């Protein structure tokens, strides 16, 4: 007899439906989520490339070889180039302002959007390309400073340009404070005519490249050996660490979600296989009575299983593909980014998952099937072989661990989930057995519905305990996901609150400090304190001079930095080592930011010599600080006691939030304080927030998929016990029990199981989330009191509802029909 | 020939051991028809199970045509059953997922016979179900299901046919027709027939009647 024939016959008989559905679900879930996350990651990566305006960028202070652009273009990559430099912009004889000029080629930007407005501070629009030949776009605040309007002419170096628009934002607008001065955008081809760029000028050349990942990687492999000391290759990570962090967390969440999907799928398969094997015990007995040996049975079921796996894998992959394609189609509006390709990996993962699940969850009960006694043909009342050996559990555990680890590539994440599951299972078995036994005493004096329910709970004590554990596992995994998602999104929102500072004022002269403060107060703008800022250069450590340059740019060398002073530890800073100085201190101390200290090789007690203007200043490192770079507050590497820097010439800076409708405030402000530099970060912050919103939407979507998977495990779990309950209910009905009694009994029985399961799930979930957040996701853990009512009510409602619903036929069909079927 | 020598069967119980068969010794000749009768719980079905090699003996021997069945392991007994033994059960024991034809083909397929379908068709026609070959067990009446089971039992051309209460689930008229069929095929195929029954009328049709009482053979004739 061939396996395929047996499979076809079993399929026709409706016996394979459950196992098949579970397998298809597992494969669809895993491949669907993998493909979904892969495509989303591709999309987000592309989105984050906006911050580079390209996929890769080469940056240099000297002209870059044209041949690189030609090579890249020859390989089919899109290319562009930019050149940034400070230069005076003139209007007639009087008007003259130092601006930050950026010349861009026609293809710029390769990623992201260039924005302009037809009038200064006017409505922002997207531009297809930068200024044309002979045109410039000026920063909005240059218009009042220079006294020009759209259509007027301005000069940069030797060339005259017509002002055609207000430059608002570029995708790669640097978020650092190093590019001062209002922006002037011009065409790359007009550079030569200006004659401002001479050898030795302070300029930054950039070559931009974009295209398919494989072509890009090959090009980078070709390019990298040719890069000189002062040429640096930039990718997204180096361009936007803040965003990189958010994406990394999101990726971890998606991996976590996928891993939980694998566990849920495994449980569903194990349940289905067990039910399948129970239902097949009689078949095997008959086949054995007809002469089939254990070997033949094993061989037959083994091959059937493989065949089934093959079909289920194909169907599951197709369904997984449809799932993620459906999601992207359905939520296309919410995800303005174009999803990337998923490749074959997700379907490979799906296939392997199916194989592992089959071997470790489905095979053990089927293998035992071949041990069924042929005597069952004479004695149908023989108990089913239900022993599950320790080896089965060990194999299952190993498979879950292996799959999760392989899938998430994160041992900590796997460990956290397993720890939670372990506690749930362990506590579950103890609690369930104890409580179910306790029910006997209470049950005796209870009313008839309760007595029926409690009797039901007890009769299937061991089976119920297993069921409670399975329900608890499913609910726990779902709770973990909900918890992590909530804290992830909360964290993002706290880091980027709606009123995050989005404008910075720098170069405030000491004599303007009061005026600026008054102007802000008059406009009812809530600003950060004014921080002094002194440009200084770290020259020597412990008396030995630092090298001027460093090959890797990462090691100790002379570095320019903004120095500030403060009486107190700045807000959002955390002291890692050493002590903060007492108020009024005038000792020569400095507090150093941890990464700066690391790069400069500084530890507590080191003496650092700074050059400020023409004067030198020596201070001892008295503390090391962690700074929240993800906040948009002014942050400093080096902080001194106020008295120490009192004598040095300082300018001041501050930051504040300005809503879009209040932006006209800047026009008057710039007129009143022409020397103050305004840095507008609002558009950049909006971009970051936009990406975070999209990632949040993705997280929610994946959560929905996993919730569906969890619900299916619950259904499979309930199904596993339906036969026995139906049988009993049918007998009770035959004996005259009213519908209400039976339904009430079933409802109470399942609700009680749900209550226990919810309780265990909450405990396990809290433990998992604690480990996950503190260790794996770098988020802060806080207990969630709302989890208890949520977990318990989810257990009661879901299990109670599902269970009663699944057994409804026991009370709606004639008892004889039910008894005959079972 | 079936030789049974001092056969015992004991099963573990909560309070100790329960002895179901207490030293049975008997002989059944090839081609003979034998009925085993007795009250419920007398050990009839247990004896049948041991004769057919469906269960392990506690002590004693069962020897069929020189093969000591009680010394074989389950796999070897399965092979023996496949080649030599056929069954008809009270509850028919058809696989619900298979059609009548497929149920009859099953033992032939397990033996690896190429003519499985042809032989199965022949036997289904012989039991009068030529028109219902593609029906599933649930679409057949009890009598029809038992006829499928008889066809399945004879299709593998066994030397010995074991029948456990073959009419137990059937009304009198249907039961009588099924018995006619069973004896007719038994005659035509020259099979040894061992059947367990409550039905004394059925028992009288057999050449030998063995009566069991509390695990002991009390009467033979």
Contacts between the chains, C-beta under 8 A, distances in Angstrom:
chain1	res1	chain2	res2	distance
A	1	B	106	7.3
A	1	B	109	3.8
A	1	B	110	6.1
A	5	B	109	8.0
A	9	B	95	7.9
A	9	B	97	5.3
A	9	B	98	5.4
A	9	B	102	6.2
A	10	B	97	5.5
A	12	B	97	6.3
A	13	B	95	7.9
A	13	B	96	6.1
A	13	B	97	2.4
A	13	B	98	7.4
A	13	B	136	8.0
A	14	B	97	7.5
A	15	B	97	5.7
A	282	B	93	7.7
A	283	B	95	5.6
A	283	B	97	7.9
A	286	B	93	5.1
A	286	B	95	6.3
A	287	B	106	7.0
A	287	B	110	6.8
A	288	B	74	7.9
A	288	B	78	5.5
A	288	B	81	7.8
A	289	B	52	7.7
A	289	B	54	6.3
A	289	B	81	6.4
A	289	B	87	5.5
A	289	B	93	7.6
A	290	B	81	7.1
A	290	B	82	6.4
A	290	B	87	7.5
A	290	B	106	6.0
A	290	B	107	4.1
A	290	B	110	5.9
A	290	B	152	7.7
A	290	B	156	7.3
A	291	B	78	5.6
A	291	B	79	6.5
A	291	B	80	7.9
A	291	B	81	4.7
A	291	B	82	1.8
A	291	B	83	6.8
A	291	B	85	7.7
A	291	B	107	6.2
A	291	B	110	5.4
A	291	B	111	6.8
A	291	B	156	7.6
A	292	B	78	6.0
A	292	B	82	7.0
A	292	B	110	5.1
A	293	B	74	7.9
A	293	B	75	4.3
A	293	B	78	4.4
A	293	B	79	6.1
A	294	B	74	6.8
A	294	B	75	5.7
A	294	B	78	7.5
A	295	B	75	6.7
A	296	B	78	7.9
A	296	B	110	6.8
A	373	B	54	7.8
A	373	B	55	7.5
A	374	B	54	4.8
A	374	B	74	7.6
A	374	B	78	7.2
A	374	B	81	7.8
A	375	B	49	5.5
A	375	B	54	4.8
A	375	B	55	4.9
A	377	B	54	6.9
A	377	B	87	6.8
A	377	B	89	5.9
A	377	B	93	5.3
A	378	B	45	5.1
A	378	B	48	6.9
A	378	B	49	5.2
A	378	B	54	6.5
A	378	B	89	7.1
A	378	B	164	5.8
A	379	B	45	7.1
A	379	B	49	7.9
A	380	B	91	6.8
